[in-house]
Amino acid sequence: MFAAMSEIVRQATEKDLNRIFEIEVASFKEPYPKSLLYMYLKLTPELFLVVEKNGNIVGYIIGLIRLGRLGHIVSLAVDPKERRKGYGTLLLNTILERFKKLKVHKVRLEVRVSNVAAINLYKKHGFKIAYIIKNFYLDGEDAYVMVKAL
């Protein structure tokens, strides 16, 4: 079930942006533009991570720290052909460890209420639904805000 040891998690680089954008487009109804991914890479390079399998990027995660103590997972995506192999868990665990080292006390994220697979992943890792933001997405879908204390 979990990814084998041929995987590595590392900081993303500018060279990775085309592949990250491919995964973004394949994963979300409203993908971030490549320019926004670039901005996150420059804003928070130590919290913009990719997972590689045999030298190919199969997923990424972006985190931010707000108000000094609040971690925010901006995006987590795994190539649709590589899902359910432990890469999301690997990325999530890695960023949570980085947040802890940076003295973050709580982590939050938003997720579509219809994204059952993501909600289950987050719940499995101790996130709880805190509240709903109505019409969060451009298509009118609501988002759950999920939080986890570290």
C-alpha positions as CSV (number, residue, x, y, z in Angstrom):
1,M,0.0,0.0,0.0
2,F,2.7,2.5,0.9
3,A,5.3,3.8,-1.5
4,A,8.5,1.9,-1.7
5,M,11.9,3.4,-0.8
6,S,12.7,4.6,-4.3
7,E,10.7,7.8,-3.5
8,I,12.2,11.0,-2.2
9,V,10.6,14.1,-0.9
10,R,12.5,17.3,-1.6
11,Q,11.9,21.0,-2.1
12,A,10.5,22.0,-5.5
13,T,12.5,24.0,-7.9
14,E,11.6,26.2,-10.9
15,K,12.5,23.3,-13.2
16,D,9.7,21.3,-11.6
17,L,7.0,23.8,-12.3
18,N,5.9,22.4,-15.6
19,R,5.4,18.9,-14.1
20,I,3.7,20.3,-11.0
21,F,1.3,22.3,-13.2
22,E,0.5,19.1,-15.2
23,I,-0.5,17.4,-11.9
24,E,-2.4,20.5,-10.8
25,V,-4.5,20.5,-14.0
26,A,-5.1,16.7,-13.8
27,S,-6.2,17.0,-10.2
28,F,-8.4,20.0,-9.8
29,K,-11.6,21.5,-11.4
30,E,-10.1,25.0,-10.9
31,P,-6.4,24.5,-11.2
32,Y,-4.0,27.3,-10.0
33,P,-2.3,29.1,-12.9
34,K,1.4,28.3,-13.3
35,S,2.2,31.9,-12.3
36,L,0.5,31.4,-8.9
37,L,2.5,28.1,-8.4
38,Y,5.7,30.1,-9.2
39,M,4.7,32.8,-6.7
40,Y,4.3,30.1,-3.9
41,L,7.6,28.6,-4.9
42,K,9.3,32.0,-4.3
43,L,7.2,32.9,-1.3
44,T,7.7,29.6,0.7
45,P,10.3,27.4,-0.9
46,E,11.0,25.4,2.2
47,L,7.3,24.4,2.3
48,F,6.8,23.7,-1.4
49,L,7.7,20.0,-1.7
50,V,7.5,17.3,-4.4
51,V,7.7,13.6,-4.2
52,E,9.7,11.8,-6.9
53,K,9.4,8.1,-7.9
54,N,12.3,6.9,-10.0
55,G,13.2,10.5,-10.8
56,N,9.7,11.5,-11.9
57,I,7.6,13.9,-9.9
58,V,4.3,12.2,-8.9
59,G,2.9,14.7,-6.4
60,Y,3.4,17.9,-4.5
61,I,2.3,19.9,-1.5
62,I,2.4,23.6,-0.7
63,G,2.4,25.0,2.8
64,L,2.4,28.5,4.3
65,I,2.8,29.9,7.8
66,R,0.4,32.6,8.7
67,L,0.6,34.8,11.8
68,G,3.7,33.0,12.8
69,R,2.0,30.0,14.3
70,L,-0.7,28.9,11.9
71,G,0.2,26.5,9.2
72,H,-1.9,26.4,6.0
73,I,-1.8,23.6,3.5
74,V,-2.5,25.5,0.3
75,S,-2.5,22.5,-2.1
76,L,-1.8,18.8,-2.1
77,A,-2.0,16.8,-5.3
78,V,-0.8,13.4,-6.6
79,D,-0.8,12.4,-10.3
80,P,-4.1,10.5,-10.8
81,K,-2.2,7.4,-12.1
82,E,-0.2,7.3,-8.9
83,R,-2.9,7.7,-6.3
84,R,-3.6,5.3,-3.5
85,K,0.0,4.4,-3.2
86,G,1.0,6.4,-0.1
87,Y,2.4,9.5,-1.8
88,G,-0.3,11.9,-0.3
89,T,0.5,10.5,3.1
90,L,4.3,10.8,2.5
91,L,3.9,14.5,1.5
92,L,1.4,15.3,4.3
93,N,3.6,13.7,7.0
94,T,6.7,15.5,5.7
95,I,5.1,18.9,5.7
96,L,3.6,18.3,9.2
97,E,7.1,17.5,10.5
98,R,8.4,20.7,8.9
99,F,5.6,22.7,10.5
100,K,6.4,21.3,13.9
101,K,10.1,22.2,13.5
102,L,9.0,25.7,12.6
103,K,6.9,25.9,15.8
104,V,3.5,25.9,14.1
105,H,0.8,25.0,16.6
106,K,-2.2,24.4,14.3
107,V,-2.6,23.5,10.6
108,R,-5.6,24.3,8.5
109,L,-6.7,23.6,4.9
110,E,-9.7,23.9,2.7
111,V,-11.2,21.0,0.8
112,R,-14.2,20.6,-1.5
113,V,-17.1,19.0,0.4
114,S,-17.4,16.5,-2.5
115,N,-13.7,15.4,-2.3
116,V,-14.3,12.3,-0.1
117,A,-10.9,10.8,-0.8
118,A,-9.0,13.9,0.3
119,I,-11.3,14.3,3.4
120,N,-10.6,10.7,4.4
121,L,-6.9,11.2,4.0
122,Y,-6.9,14.3,6.2
123,K,-9.2,12.6,8.8
124,K,-6.8,9.6,8.9
125,H,-4.0,12.1,9.8
126,G,-5.9,13.8,12.6
127,F,-7.6,16.7,10.8
128,K,-11.1,17.5,11.9
129,I,-13.8,19.5,10.1
130,A,-14.0,22.8,11.8
131,Y,-16.6,24.6,9.7
132,I,-17.9,25.1,6.1
133,I,-17.2,28.1,3.8
134,K,-20.2,28.5,1.5
135,N,-19.6,29.0,-2.2
136,F,-15.8,28.8,-1.7
137,Y,-15.0,27.6,-5.2
138,L,-15.8,29.4,-8.4
139,D,-18.3,26.8,-9.4
140,G,-20.2,27.5,-6.2
141,E,-19.2,24.4,-4.2
142,D,-18.7,24.7,-0.5
143,A,-15.4,23.9,1.3
144,Y,-14.7,22.3,4.6
145,V,-12.1,24.0,6.7
146,M,-10.2,21.2,8.4
147,V,-7.8,21.8,11.3
148,K,-5.2,19.8,13.2
149,A,-3.3,20.8,16.4
150,L,0.4,19.9,16.4
